[in-house]
Amino acid sequence: MKKFFIALLWVPLSVVAQTKNVVNSTGVFPKIDKVDLFEKALAVHAQKYHTGNWSWRVYSIETGPDAGGYLL
């Protein structure tokens, strides 16, 4: 039981000790008629500048007041 509590206390320290943890999110709302152009430009930009250590995850907002936007 003692080892369990020590392990439980160790988890937050190990998470903080990791390197290269950068989290940032930006909401982008392209015009309706420019969505295809936006997606193509975003893909080209991500492939050119955001590979290796700096990678992107892009999510589309499907519901809610911000529907039709993207989270970068």
CHARMM-style PDB file with segment names, atoms N, HN, CA, C and O in Angstrom:
ATOM      1  N   MET     1       0.815  -1.185   0.000  1.00  0.00      PROA
ATOM      2  CA  MET     1       0.000   0.000   0.000  1.00  0.00      PROA
ATOM      3  C   MET     1       0.872   1.268   0.000  1.00  0.00      PROA
ATOM      4  O   MET     1       0.540   2.278  -0.621  1.00  0.00      PROA
ATOM      5  N   LYS     2       1.983   1.173   0.712  1.00  0.00      PROA
ATOM      6  HN  LYS     2       2.253   0.352   1.216  1.00  0.00      PROA
ATOM      7  CA  LYS     2       2.890   2.314   0.775  1.00  0.00      PROA
ATOM      8  C   LYS     2       3.480   2.624  -0.604  1.00  0.00      PROA
ATOM      9  O   LYS     2       3.635   3.789  -0.970  1.00  0.00      PROA
ATOM     10  N   LYS     3       3.807   1.578  -1.362  1.00  0.00      PROA
ATOM     11  HN  LYS     3       3.682   0.631  -1.064  1.00  0.00      PROA
ATOM     12  CA  LYS     3       4.361   1.760  -2.707  1.00  0.00      PROA
ATOM     13  C   LYS     3       3.333   2.390  -3.643  1.00  0.00      PROA
ATOM     14  O   LYS     3       3.680   3.170  -4.530  1.00  0.00      PROA
ATOM     15  N   PHE     4       2.070   2.043  -3.435  1.00  0.00      PROA
ATOM     16  HN  PHE     4       1.788   1.409  -2.714  1.00  0.00      PROA
ATOM     17  CA  PHE     4       1.000   2.621  -4.250  1.00  0.00      PROA
ATOM     18  C   PHE     4       0.909   4.133  -4.049  1.00  0.00      PROA
ATOM     19  O   PHE     4       0.791   4.883  -5.017  1.00  0.00      PROA
ATOM     20  N   PHE     5       0.963   4.571  -2.815  1.00  0.00      PROA
ATOM     21  HN  PHE     5       1.059   3.961  -2.028  1.00  0.00      PROA
ATOM     22  CA  PHE     5       0.891   6.010  -2.534  1.00  0.00      PROA
ATOM     23  C   PHE     5       2.115   6.753  -3.044  1.00  0.00      PROA
ATOM     24  O   PHE     5       2.009   7.882  -3.523  1.00  0.00      PROA
ATOM     25  N   ILE     6       3.261   6.125  -2.942  1.00  0.00      PROA
ATOM     26  HN  ILE     6       3.347   5.208  -2.553  1.00  0.00      PROA
ATOM     27  CA  ILE     6       4.479   6.754  -3.483  1.00  0.00      PROA
ATOM     28  C   ILE     6       4.364   6.886  -4.996  1.00  0.00      PROA
ATOM     29  O   ILE     6       4.719   7.923  -5.558  1.00  0.00      PROA
ATOM     30  N   ALA     7       3.869   5.840  -5.660  1.00  0.00      PROA
ATOM     31  HN  ALA     7       3.581   4.999  -5.203  1.00  0.00      PROA
ATOM     32  CA  ALA     7       3.673   5.903  -7.103  1.00  0.00      PROA
ATOM     33  C   ALA     7       2.642   6.954  -7.479  1.00  0.00      PROA
ATOM     34  O   ALA     7       2.793   7.648  -8.484  1.00  0.00      PROA
ATOM     35  N   LEU     8       1.594   7.072  -6.668  1.00  0.00      PROA
ATOM     36  HN  LEU     8       1.472   6.509  -5.851  1.00  0.00      PROA
ATOM     37  CA  LEU     8       0.552   8.066  -6.929  1.00  0.00      PROA
ATOM     38  C   LEU     8       1.092   9.487  -6.796  1.00  0.00      PROA
ATOM     39  O   LEU     8       0.681  10.374  -7.544  1.00  0.00      PROA
ATOM     40  N   LEU     9       1.996   9.711  -5.868  1.00  0.00      PROA
ATOM     41  HN  LEU     9       2.330   8.990  -5.260  1.00  0.00      PROA
ATOM     42  CA  LEU     9       2.604  11.027  -5.712  1.00  0.00      PROA
ATOM     43  C   LEU     9       3.644  11.302  -6.800  1.00  0.00      PROA
ATOM     44  O   LEU     9       3.932  12.461  -7.098  1.00  0.00      PROA
ATOM     45  N   TRP    10       4.203  10.260  -7.388  1.00  0.00      PROA
ATOM     46  HN  TRP    10       3.969   9.319  -7.145  1.00  0.00      PROA
ATOM     47  CA  TRP    10       5.225  10.404  -8.408  1.00  0.00      PROA
ATOM     48  C   TRP    10       4.642  10.841  -9.755  1.00  0.00      PROA
ATOM     49  O   TRP    10       5.344  11.479 -10.539  1.00  0.00      PROA
ATOM     50  N   VAL    11       3.391  10.518 -10.042  1.00  0.00      PROA
ATOM     51  HN  VAL    11       2.820  10.000  -9.405  1.00  0.00      PROA
ATOM     52  CA  VAL    11       2.776  10.796 -11.337  1.00  0.00      PROA
ATOM     53  C   VAL    11       2.803  12.288 -11.672  1.00  0.00      PROA
ATOM     54  O   VAL    11       3.246  12.633 -12.767  1.00  0.00      PROA
ATOM     55  N   PRO    12       2.353  13.199 -10.794  1.00  0.00      PROA
ATOM     56  CA  PRO    12       2.414  14.622 -11.166  1.00  0.00      PROA
ATOM     57  C   PRO    12       3.832  15.120 -11.435  1.00  0.00      PROA
ATOM     58  O   PRO    12       4.037  15.975 -12.297  1.00  0.00      PROA
ATOM     59  N   LEU    13       4.794  14.597 -10.711  1.00  0.00      PROA
ATOM     60  HN  LEU    13       4.627  13.903 -10.010  1.00  0.00      PROA
ATOM     61  CA  LEU    13       6.178  15.019 -10.935  1.00  0.00      PROA
ATOM     62  C   LEU    13       6.692  14.543 -12.284  1.00  0.00      PROA
ATOM     63  O   LEU    13       7.417  15.266 -12.969  1.00  0.00      PROA
ATOM     64  N   SER    14       6.322  13.340 -12.663  1.00  0.00      PROA
ATOM     65  HN  SER    14       5.733  12.753 -12.107  1.00  0.00      PROA
ATOM     66  CA  SER    14       6.789  12.841 -13.950  1.00  0.00      PROA
ATOM     67  C   SER    14       6.146  13.585 -15.112  1.00  0.00      PROA
ATOM     68  O   SER    14       6.769  13.748 -16.161  1.00  0.00      PROA
ATOM     69  N   VAL    15       4.910  14.037 -14.941  1.00  0.00      PROA
ATOM     70  HN  VAL    15       4.403  13.905 -14.089  1.00  0.00      PROA
ATOM     71  CA  VAL    15       4.243  14.798 -16.002  1.00  0.00      PROA
ATOM     72  C   VAL    15       4.898  16.162 -16.178  1.00  0.00      PROA
ATOM     73  O   VAL    15       5.083  16.617 -17.307  1.00  0.00      PROA
ATOM     74  N   VAL    16       5.245  16.805 -15.097  1.00  0.00      PROA
ATOM     75  HN  VAL    16       5.095  16.435 -14.181  1.00  0.00      PROA
ATOM     76  CA  VAL    16       5.881  18.124 -15.156  1.00  0.00      PROA
ATOM     77  C   VAL    16       7.298  18.012 -15.709  1.00  0.00      PROA
ATOM     78  O   VAL    16       7.788  18.943 -16.348  1.00  0.00      PROA
ATOM     79  N   ALA    17       7.950  16.899 -15.472  1.00  0.00      PROA
ATOM     80  HN  ALA    17       7.552  16.143 -14.952  1.00  0.00      PROA
ATOM     81  CA  ALA    17       9.345  16.732 -15.878  1.00  0.00      PROA
ATOM     82  C   ALA    17       9.509  16.465 -17.369  1.00  0.00      PROA
ATOM     83  O   ALA    17      10.634  16.494 -17.867  1.00  0.00      PROA
ATOM     84  N   GLN    18       8.436  16.209 -18.091  1.00  0.00      PROA
ATOM     85  HN  GLN    18       7.522  16.185 -17.686  1.00  0.00      PROA
ATOM     86  CA  GLN    18       8.563  15.939 -19.518  1.00  0.00      PROA
ATOM     87  C   GLN    18       8.964  17.199 -20.264  1.00  0.00      PROA
ATOM     88  O   GLN    18       8.628  18.312 -19.859  1.00  0.00      PROA
ATOM     89  N   THR    19       9.683  17.008 -21.354  1.00  0.00      PROA
ATOM     90  HN  THR    19       9.955  16.104 -21.683  1.00  0.00      PROA
ATOM     91  CA  THR    19      10.120  18.150 -22.152  1.00  0.00      PROA
ATOM     92  C   THR    19       9.245  18.296 -23.387  1.00  0.00      PROA
ATOM     93  O   THR    19       8.513  17.380 -23.759  1.00  0.00      PROA
ATOM     94  N   LYS    20       9.332  19.437 -23.999  1.00  0.00      PROA
ATOM     95  HN  LYS    20       9.928  20.181 -23.697  1.00  0.00      PROA
ATOM     96  CA  LYS    20       8.652  19.742 -25.255  1.00  0.00      PROA
ATOM     97  C   LYS    20       7.132  19.662 -25.150  1.00  0.00      PROA
ATOM     98  O   LYS    20       6.474  19.220 -26.091  1.00  0.00      PROA
ATOM     99  N   ASN    21       6.577  20.076 -24.041  1.00  0.00      PROA
ATOM    100  HN  ASN    21       7.112  20.435 -23.276  1.00  0.00      PROA
ATOM    101  CA  ASN    21       5.124  20.126 -23.904  1.00  0.00      PROA
ATOM    102  C   ASN    21       4.656  21.544 -24.168  1.00  0.00      PROA
ATOM    103  O   ASN    21       4.721  22.403 -23.289  1.00  0.00      PROA
ATOM    104  N   VAL    22       4.192  21.782 -25.366  1.00  0.00      PROA
ATOM    105  HN  VAL    22       4.139  21.084 -26.081  1.00  0.00      PROA
ATOM    106  CA  VAL    22       3.659  23.083 -25.724  1.00  0.00      PROA
ATOM    107  C   VAL    22       2.214  22.871 -26.156  1.00  0.00      PROA
ATOM    108  O   VAL    22       1.936  22.126 -27.096  1.00  0.00      PROA
ATOM    109  N   VAL    23       1.311  23.528 -25.466  1.00  0.00      PROA
ATOM    110  HN  VAL    23       1.537  24.133 -24.703  1.00  0.00      PROA
ATOM    111  CA  VAL    23      -0.105  23.386 -25.801  1.00  0.00      PROA
ATOM    112  C   VAL    23      -0.653  24.775 -26.082  1.00  0.00      PROA
ATOM    113  O   VAL    23      -0.533  25.690 -25.268  1.00  0.00      PROA
ATOM    114  N   ASN    24      -1.251  24.905 -27.243  1.00  0.00      PROA
ATOM    115  HN  ASN    24      -1.348  24.161 -27.904  1.00  0.00      PROA
ATOM    116  CA  ASN    24      -1.831  26.176 -27.641  1.00  0.00      PROA
ATOM    117  C   ASN    24      -3.006  25.863 -28.549  1.00  0.00      PROA
ATOM    118  O   ASN    24      -2.921  24.958 -29.379  1.00  0.00      PROA
ATOM    119  N   SER    25      -4.077  26.581 -28.408  1.00  0.00      PROA
ATOM    120  HN  SER    25      -4.146  27.316 -27.734  1.00  0.00      PROA
ATOM    121  CA  SER    25      -5.205  26.373 -29.315  1.00  0.00      PROA
ATOM    122  C   SER    25      -5.689  27.716 -29.829  1.00  0.00      PROA
ATOM    123  O   SER    25      -5.710  28.711 -29.104  1.00  0.00      PROA
ATOM    124  N   THR    26      -6.071  27.722 -31.074  1.00  0.00      PROA
ATOM    125  HN  THR    26      -6.054  26.914 -31.663  1.00  0.00      PROA
ATOM    126  CA  THR    26      -6.553  28.923 -31.730  1.00  0.00      PROA
ATOM    127  C   THR    26      -7.798  28.563 -32.519  1.00  0.00      PROA
ATOM    128  O   THR    26      -7.811  27.571 -33.247  1.00  0.00      PROA
ATOM    129  N   GLY    27      -8.829  29.353 -32.382  1.00  0.00      PROA
ATOM    130  HN  GLY    27      -8.819  30.160 -31.791  1.00  0.00      PROA
ATOM    131  CA  GLY    27     -10.040  29.148 -33.168  1.00  0.00      PROA
ATOM    132  C   GLY    27      -9.989  29.972 -34.439  1.00  0.00      PROA
ATOM    133  O   GLY    27      -9.714  31.171 -34.403  1.00  0.00      PROA
ATOM    134  N   VAL    28     -10.256  29.321 -35.566  1.00  0.00      PROA
ATOM    135  HN  VAL    28     -10.479  28.347 -35.595  1.00  0.00      PROA
ATOM    136  CA  VAL    28     -10.219  29.992 -36.866  1.00  0.00      PROA
ATOM    137  C   VAL    28     -11.564  29.764 -37.536  1.00  0.00      PROA
ATOM    138  O   VAL    28     -12.082  28.647 -37.538  1.00  0.00      PROA
ATOM    139  N   PHE    29     -12.127  30.819 -38.103  1.00  0.00      PROA
ATOM    140  HN  PHE    29     -11.706  31.726 -38.101  1.00  0.00      PROA
ATOM    141  CA  PHE    29     -13.443  30.752 -38.722  1.00  0.00      PROA
ATOM    142  C   PHE    29     -13.371  31.295 -40.150  1.00  0.00      PROA
ATOM    143  O   PHE    29     -13.548  32.493 -40.368  1.00  0.00      PROA
ATOM    144  N   PRO    30     -13.109  30.411 -41.127  1.00  0.00      PROA
ATOM    145  CA  PRO    30     -13.019  30.875 -42.518  1.00  0.00      PROA
ATOM    146  C   PRO    30     -14.400  31.205 -43.075  1.00  0.00      PROA
ATOM    147  O   PRO    30     -15.417  30.719 -42.581  1.00  0.00      PROA
ATOM    148  N   LYS    31     -14.415  32.028 -44.097  1.00  0.00      PROA
ATOM    149  HN  LYS    31     -13.588  32.423 -44.498  1.00  0.00      PROA
ATOM    150  CA  LYS    31     -15.671  32.345 -44.776  1.00  0.00      PROA
ATOM    151  C   LYS    31     -16.211  31.090 -45.447  1.00  0.00      PROA
ATOM    152  O   LYS    31     -15.446  30.215 -45.853  1.00  0.00      PROA
ATOM    153  N   ILE    32     -17.518  31.009 -45.561  1.00  0.00      PROA
ATOM    154  HN  ILE    32     -18.139  31.719 -45.232  1.00  0.00      PROA
ATOM    155  CA  ILE    32     -18.182  29.811 -46.076  1.00  0.00      PROA
ATOM    156  C   ILE    32     -17.687  29.450 -47.485  1.00  0.00      PROA
ATOM    157  O   ILE    32     -17.454  28.278 -47.780  1.00  0.00      PROA
ATOM    158  N   ASP    33     -17.531  30.442 -48.336  1.00  0.00      PROA
ATOM    159  HN  ASP    33     -17.721  31.394 -48.096  1.00  0.00      PROA
ATOM    160  CA  ASP    33     -17.129  30.160 -49.718  1.00  0.00      PROA
ATOM    161  C   ASP    33     -15.628  29.886 -49.865  1.00  0.00      PROA
ATOM    162  O   ASP    33     -15.181  29.513 -50.950  1.00  0.00      PROA
ATOM    163  N   LYS    34     -14.847  30.062 -48.802  1.00  0.00      PROA
ATOM    164  HN  LYS    34     -15.211  30.365 -47.921  1.00  0.00      PROA
ATOM    165  CA  LYS    34     -13.395  29.872 -48.863  1.00  0.00      PROA
ATOM    166  C   LYS    34     -12.922  28.660 -48.058  1.00  0.00      PROA
ATOM    167  O   LYS    34     -11.722  28.529 -47.819  1.00  0.00      PROA
ATOM    168  N   VAL    35     -13.826  27.767 -47.631  1.00  0.00      PROA
ATOM    169  HN  VAL    35     -14.801  27.873 -47.825  1.00  0.00      PROA
ATOM    170  CA  VAL    35     -13.446  26.638 -46.774  1.00  0.00      PROA
ATOM    171  C   VAL    35     -12.478  25.701 -47.487  1.00  0.00      PROA
ATOM    172  O   VAL    35     -11.476  25.300 -46.895  1.00  0.00      PROA
ATOM    173  N   ASP    36     -12.745  25.344 -48.735  1.00  0.00      PROA
ATOM    174  HN  ASP    36     -13.559  25.670 -49.215  1.00  0.00      PROA
ATOM    175  CA  ASP    36     -11.857  24.437 -49.473  1.00  0.00      PROA
ATOM    176  C   ASP    36     -10.464  25.033 -49.641  1.00  0.00      PROA
ATOM    177  O   ASP    36      -9.465  24.340 -49.453  1.00  0.00      PROA
ATOM    178  N   LEU    37     -10.395  26.287 -49.987  1.00  0.00      PROA
ATOM    179  HN  LEU    37     -11.207  26.851 -50.140  1.00  0.00      PROA
ATOM    180  CA  LEU    37      -9.112  26.973 -50.143  1.00  0.00      PROA
ATOM    181  C   LEU    37      -8.364  27.023 -48.816  1.00  0.00      PROA
ATOM    182  O   LEU    37      -7.150  26.823 -48.771  1.00  0.00      PROA
ATOM    183  N   PHE    38      -9.097  27.290 -47.734  1.00  0.00      PROA
ATOM    184  HN  PHE    38     -10.083  27.453 -47.770  1.00  0.00      PROA
ATOM    185  CA  PHE    38      -8.491  27.329 -46.405  1.00  0.00      PROA
ATOM    186  C   PHE    38      -7.901  25.971 -46.027  1.00  0.00      PROA
ATOM    187  O   PHE    38      -6.773  25.901 -45.540  1.00  0.00      PROA
ATOM    188  N   GLU    39      -8.657  24.889 -46.247  1.00  0.00      PROA
ATOM    189  HN  GLU    39      -9.574  24.946 -46.643  1.00  0.00      PROA
ATOM    190  CA  GLU    39      -8.177  23.554 -45.885  1.00  0.00      PROA
ATOM    191  C   GLU    39      -6.937  23.171 -46.682  1.00  0.00      PROA
ATOM    192  O   GLU    39      -6.013  22.574 -46.129  1.00  0.00      PROA
ATOM    193  N   LYS    40      -6.898  23.501 -47.964  1.00  0.00      PROA
ATOM    194  HN  LYS    40      -7.648  23.986 -48.413  1.00  0.00      PROA
ATOM    195  CA  LYS    40      -5.724  23.198 -48.784  1.00  0.00      PROA
ATOM    196  C   LYS    40      -4.514  23.995 -48.317  1.00  0.00      PROA
ATOM    197  O   LYS    40      -3.418  23.447 -48.204  1.00  0.00      PROA
ATOM    198  N   ALA    41      -4.700  25.272 -48.047  1.00  0.00      PROA
ATOM    199  HN  ALA    41      -5.591  25.717 -48.139  1.00  0.00      PROA
ATOM    200  CA  ALA    41      -3.594  26.121 -47.592  1.00  0.00      PROA
ATOM    201  C   ALA    41      -3.090  25.675 -46.223  1.00  0.00      PROA
ATOM    202  O   ALA    41      -1.888  25.705 -45.962  1.00  0.00      PROA
ATOM    203  N   LEU    42      -3.999  25.267 -45.356  1.00  0.00      PROA
ATOM    204  HN  LEU    42      -4.976  25.243 -45.568  1.00  0.00      PROA
ATOM    205  CA  LEU    42      -3.618  24.797 -44.029  1.00  0.00      PROA
ATOM    206  C   LEU    42      -2.806  23.503 -44.116  1.00  0.00      PROA
ATOM    207  O   LEU    42      -1.826  23.331 -43.392  1.00  0.00      PROA
ATOM    208  N   ALA    43      -3.215  22.602 -44.998  1.00  0.00      PROA
ATOM    209  HN  ALA    43      -4.011  22.742 -45.587  1.00  0.00      PROA
ATOM    210  CA  ALA    43      -2.477  21.350 -45.180  1.00  0.00      PROA
ATOM    211  C   ALA    43      -1.074  21.605 -45.715  1.00  0.00      PROA
ATOM    212  O   ALA    43      -0.114  20.997 -45.243  1.00  0.00      PROA
ATOM    213  N   VAL    44      -0.945  22.487 -46.685  1.00  0.00      PROA
ATOM    214  HN  VAL    44      -1.725  22.981 -47.069  1.00  0.00      PROA
ATOM    215  CA  VAL    44       0.372  22.807 -47.248  1.00  0.00      PROA
ATOM    216  C   VAL    44       1.262  23.449 -46.191  1.00  0.00      PROA
ATOM    217  O   VAL    44       2.440  23.107 -46.084  1.00  0.00      PROA
ATOM    218  N   HSD    45       0.717  24.365 -45.417  1.00  0.00      PROA
ATOM    219  HN  HSD    45      -0.240  24.642 -45.504  1.00  0.00      PROA
ATOM    220  CA  HSD    45       1.489  25.043 -44.377  1.00  0.00      PROA
ATOM    221  C   HSD    45       1.952  24.048 -43.307  1.00  0.00      PROA
ATOM    222  O   HSD    45       3.109  24.080 -42.885  1.00  0.00      PROA
ATOM    223  N   ALA    46       1.055  23.172 -42.874  1.00  0.00      PROA
ATOM    224  HN  ALA    46       0.116  23.145 -43.216  1.00  0.00      PROA
ATOM    225  CA  ALA    46       1.401  22.202 -41.826  1.00  0.00      PROA
ATOM    226  C   ALA    46       2.483  21.232 -42.309  1.00  0.00      PROA
ATOM    227  O   ALA    46       3.387  20.894 -41.544  1.00  0.00      PROA
ATOM    228  N   GLN    47       2.408  20.784 -43.551  1.00  0.00      PROA
ATOM    229  HN  GLN    47       1.674  21.058 -44.172  1.00  0.00      PROA
ATOM    230  CA  GLN    47       3.423  19.876 -44.078  1.00  0.00      PROA
ATOM    231  C   GLN    47       4.772  20.552 -44.230  1.00  0.00      PROA
ATOM    232  O   GLN    47       5.812  19.910 -44.081  1.00  0.00      PROA
ATOM    233  N   LYS    48       4.763  21.832 -44.522  1.00  0.00      PROA
ATOM    234  HN  LYS    48       3.918  22.353 -44.643  1.00  0.00      PROA
ATOM    235  CA  LYS    48       6.022  22.539 -44.752  1.00  0.00      PROA
ATOM    236  C   LYS    48       6.703  22.967 -43.448  1.00  0.00      PROA
ATOM    237  O   LYS    48       7.916  22.809 -43.303  1.00  0.00      PROA
ATOM    238  N   TYR    49       5.926  23.508 -42.494  1.00  0.00      PROA
ATOM    239  HN  TYR    49       4.941  23.636 -42.612  1.00  0.00      PROA
ATOM    240  CA  TYR    49       6.526  24.130 -41.321  1.00  0.00      PROA
ATOM    241  C   TYR    49       6.322  23.378 -40.004  1.00  0.00      PROA
ATOM    242  O   TYR    49       7.013  23.678 -39.030  1.00  0.00      PROA
ATOM    243  N   HSD    50       5.421  22.434 -39.939  1.00  0.00      PROA
ATOM    244  HN  HSD    50       4.860  22.190 -40.730  1.00  0.00      PROA
ATOM    245  CA  HSD    50       5.087  21.820 -38.654  1.00  0.00      PROA
ATOM    246  C   HSD    50       5.263  20.308 -38.703  1.00  0.00      PROA
ATOM    247  O   HSD    50       4.295  19.555 -38.588  1.00  0.00      PROA
ATOM    248  N   THR    51       6.491  19.876 -38.873  1.00  0.00      PROA
ATOM    249  HN  THR    51       7.277  20.487 -38.966  1.00  0.00      PROA
ATOM    250  CA  THR    51       6.834  18.463 -38.850  1.00  0.00      PROA
ATOM    251  C   THR    51       7.870  18.243 -37.755  1.00  0.00      PROA
ATOM    252  O   THR    51       8.454  19.200 -37.246  1.00  0.00      PROA
ATOM    253  N   GLY    52       8.093  17.007 -37.399  1.00  0.00      PROA
ATOM    254  HN  GLY    52       7.619  16.230 -37.812  1.00  0.00      PROA
ATOM    255  CA  GLY    52       9.097  16.703 -36.375  1.00  0.00      PROA
ATOM    256  C   GLY    52       8.588  17.033 -34.990  1.00  0.00      PROA
ATOM    257  O   GLY    52       7.539  16.545 -34.570  1.00  0.00      PROA
ATOM    258  N   ASN    53       9.341  17.873 -34.275  1.00  0.00      PROA
ATOM    259  HN  ASN    53      10.193  18.270 -34.617  1.00  0.00      PROA
ATOM    260  CA  ASN    53       8.989  18.216 -32.904  1.00  0.00      PROA
ATOM    261  C   ASN    53       7.744  19.094 -32.807  1.00  0.00      PROA
ATOM    262  O   ASN    53       7.051  19.077 -31.790  1.00  0.00      PROA
ATOM    263  N   TRP    54       7.459  19.855 -33.849  1.00  0.00      PROA
ATOM    264  HN  TRP    54       8.022  19.869 -34.675  1.00  0.00      PROA
ATOM    265  CA  TRP    54       6.337  20.775 -33.813  1.00  0.00      PROA
ATOM    266  C   TRP    54       5.255  20.281 -34.765  1.00  0.00      PROA
ATOM    267  O   TRP    54       5.261  20.625 -35.947  1.00  0.00      PROA
ATOM    268  N   SER    55       4.350  19.498 -34.267  1.00  0.00      PROA
ATOM    269  HN  SER    55       4.345  19.219 -33.307  1.00  0.00      PROA
ATOM    270  CA  SER    55       3.283  18.977 -35.119  1.00  0.00      PROA
ATOM    271  C   SER    55       1.948  19.592 -34.711  1.00  0.00      PROA
ATOM    272  O   SER    55       1.790  20.063 -33.585  1.00  0.00      PROA
ATOM    273  N   TRP    56       1.008  19.582 -35.621  1.00  0.00      PROA
ATOM    274  HN  TRP    56       1.137  19.199 -36.535  1.00  0.00      PROA
ATOM    275  CA  TRP    56      -0.309  20.167 -35.406  1.00  0.00      PROA
ATOM    276  C   TRP    56      -1.369  19.096 -35.351  1.00  0.00      PROA
ATOM    277  O   TRP    56      -1.236  18.026 -35.945  1.00  0.00      PROA
ATOM    278  N   ARG    57      -2.417  19.405 -34.630  1.00  0.00      PROA
ATOM    279  HN  ARG    57      -2.524  20.274 -34.148  1.00  0.00      PROA
ATOM    280  CA  ARG    57      -3.665  18.652 -34.684  1.00  0.00      PROA
ATOM    281  C   ARG    57      -4.751  19.676 -34.977  1.00  0.00      PROA
ATOM    282  O   ARG    57      -4.883  20.672 -34.266  1.00  0.00      PROA
ATOM    283  N   VAL    58      -5.515  19.431 -36.009  1.00  0.00      PROA
ATOM    284  HN  VAL    58      -5.408  18.622 -36.587  1.00  0.00      PROA
ATOM    285  CA  VAL    58      -6.567  20.361 -36.413  1.00  0.00      PROA
ATOM    286  C   VAL    58      -7.905  19.656 -36.251  1.00  0.00      PROA
ATOM    287  O   VAL    58      -8.103  18.546 -36.745  1.00  0.00      PROA
ATOM    288  N   TYR    59      -8.818  20.317 -35.551  1.00  0.00      PROA
ATOM    289  HN  TYR    59      -8.657  21.218 -35.149  1.00  0.00      PROA
ATOM    290  CA  TYR    59     -10.146  19.772 -35.313  1.00  0.00      PROA
ATOM    291  C   TYR    59     -11.187  20.709 -35.901  1.00  0.00      PROA
ATOM    292  O   TYR    59     -11.055  21.929 -35.809  1.00  0.00      PROA
ATOM    293  N   SER    60     -12.217  20.139 -36.502  1.00  0.00      PROA
ATOM    294  HN  SER    60     -12.325  19.148 -36.576  1.00  0.00      PROA
ATOM    295  CA  SER    60     -13.316  20.974 -36.983  1.00  0.00      PROA
ATOM    296  C   SER    60     -14.397  21.013 -35.914  1.00  0.00      PROA
ATOM    297  O   SER    60     -14.677  20.007 -35.263  1.00  0.00      PROA
ATOM    298  N   ILE    61     -14.997  22.172 -35.743  1.00  0.00      PROA
ATOM    299  HN  ILE    61     -14.769  22.989 -36.272  1.00  0.00      PROA
ATOM    300  CA  ILE    61     -16.062  22.346 -34.756  1.00  0.00      PROA
ATOM    301  C   ILE    61     -17.369  22.016 -35.452  1.00  0.00      PROA
ATOM    302  O   ILE    61     -17.770  22.696 -36.397  1.00  0.00      PROA
ATOM    303  N   GLU    62     -18.030  20.970 -34.981  1.00  0.00      PROA
ATOM    304  HN  GLU    62     -17.705  20.417 -34.214  1.00  0.00      PROA
ATOM    305  CA  GLU    62     -19.226  20.466 -35.650  1.00  0.00      PROA
ATOM    306  C   GLU    62     -20.522  21.041 -35.085  1.00  0.00      PROA
ATOM    307  O   GLU    62     -21.475  21.241 -35.838  1.00  0.00      PROA
ATOM    308  N   THR    63     -20.581  21.308 -33.793  1.00  0.00      PROA
ATOM    309  HN  THR    63     -19.807  21.145 -33.182  1.00  0.00      PROA
ATOM    310  CA  THR    63     -21.826  21.780 -33.185  1.00  0.00      PROA
ATOM    311  C   THR    63     -21.550  22.978 -32.289  1.00  0.00      PROA
ATOM    312  O   THR    63     -20.403  23.320 -32.003  1.00  0.00      PROA
ATOM    313  N   GLY    64     -22.631  23.597 -31.859  1.00  0.00      PROA
ATOM    314  HN  GLY    64     -23.563  23.319 -32.091  1.00  0.00      PROA
ATOM    315  CA  GLY    64     -22.504  24.716 -30.938  1.00  0.00      PROA
ATOM    316  C   GLY    64     -22.463  26.054 -31.646  1.00  0.00      PROA
ATOM    317  O   GLY    64     -22.625  26.130 -32.864  1.00  0.00      PROA
ATOM    318  N   PRO    65     -22.246  27.101 -30.881  1.00  0.00      PROA
ATOM    319  CA  PRO    65     -22.253  28.449 -31.476  1.00  0.00      PROA
ATOM    320  C   PRO    65     -21.072  28.713 -32.415  1.00  0.00      PROA
ATOM    321  O   PRO    65     -21.141  29.619 -33.246  1.00  0.00      PROA
ATOM    322  N   ASP    66     -20.004  27.943 -32.297  1.00  0.00      PROA
ATOM    323  HN  ASP    66     -19.949  27.207 -31.622  1.00  0.00      PROA
ATOM    324  CA  ASP    66     -18.839  28.130 -33.168  1.00  0.00      PROA
ATOM    325  C   ASP    66     -18.771  27.093 -34.281  1.00  0.00      PROA
ATOM    326  O   ASP    66     -17.696  26.861 -34.835  1.00  0.00      PROA
ATOM    327  N   ALA    67     -19.882  26.470 -34.618  1.00  0.00      PROA
ATOM    328  HN  ALA    67     -20.755  26.659 -34.169  1.00  0.00      PROA
ATOM    329  CA  ALA    67     -19.895  25.436 -35.645  1.00  0.00      PROA
ATOM    330  C   ALA    67     -19.381  25.981 -36.964  1.00  0.00      PROA
ATOM    331  O   ALA    67     -19.683  27.114 -37.340  1.00  0.00      PROA
ATOM    332  N   GLY    68     -18.606  25.169 -37.663  1.00  0.00      PROA
ATOM    333  HN  GLY    68     -18.361  24.249 -37.358  1.00  0.00      PROA
ATOM    334  CA  GLY    68     -18.027  25.590 -38.940  1.00  0.00      PROA
ATOM    335  C   GLY    68     -16.624  26.129 -38.789  1.00  0.00      PROA
ATOM    336  O   GLY    68     -15.974  26.428 -39.791  1.00  0.00      PROA
ATOM    337  N   GLY    69     -16.131  26.263 -37.561  1.00  0.00      PROA
ATOM    338  HN  GLY    69     -16.658  26.020 -36.747  1.00  0.00      PROA
ATOM    339  CA  GLY    69     -14.786  26.759 -37.321  1.00  0.00      PROA
ATOM    340  C   GLY    69     -13.805  25.611 -37.176  1.00  0.00      PROA
ATOM    341  O   GLY    69     -14.170  24.440 -37.291  1.00  0.00      PROA
ATOM    342  N   TYR    70     -12.558  25.965 -36.924  1.00  0.00      PROA
ATOM    343  HN  TYR    70     -12.262  26.915 -36.831  1.00  0.00      PROA
ATOM    344  CA  TYR    70     -11.493  24.989 -36.753  1.00  0.00      PROA
ATOM    345  C   TYR    70     -10.698  25.354 -35.524  1.00  0.00      PROA
ATOM    346  O   TYR    70     -10.486  26.533 -35.238  1.00  0.00      PROA
ATOM    347  N   LEU    71     -10.251  24.336 -34.787  1.00  0.00      PROA
ATOM    348  HN  LEU    71     -10.422  23.378 -35.019  1.00  0.00      PROA
ATOM    349  CA  LEU    71      -9.325  24.530 -33.679  1.00  0.00      PROA
ATOM    350  C   LEU    71      -7.966  24.048 -34.123  1.00  0.00      PROA
ATOM    351  O   LEU    71      -7.804  22.893 -34.515  1.00  0.00      PROA
ATOM    352  N   LEU    72      -6.989  24.932 -34.063  1.00  0.00      PROA
ATOM    353  HN  LEU    72      -7.121  25.871 -33.745  1.00  0.00      PROA
ATOM    354  CA  LEU    72      -5.618  24.596 -34.451  1.00  0.00      PROA
ATOM    355  C   LEU    72      -4.792  24.422 -33.200  1.00  0.00      PROA
ATOM    356  OT1 LEU    72      -3.598  24.134 -33.284  1.00  0.00      PROA
TER     357      LEU     72
END
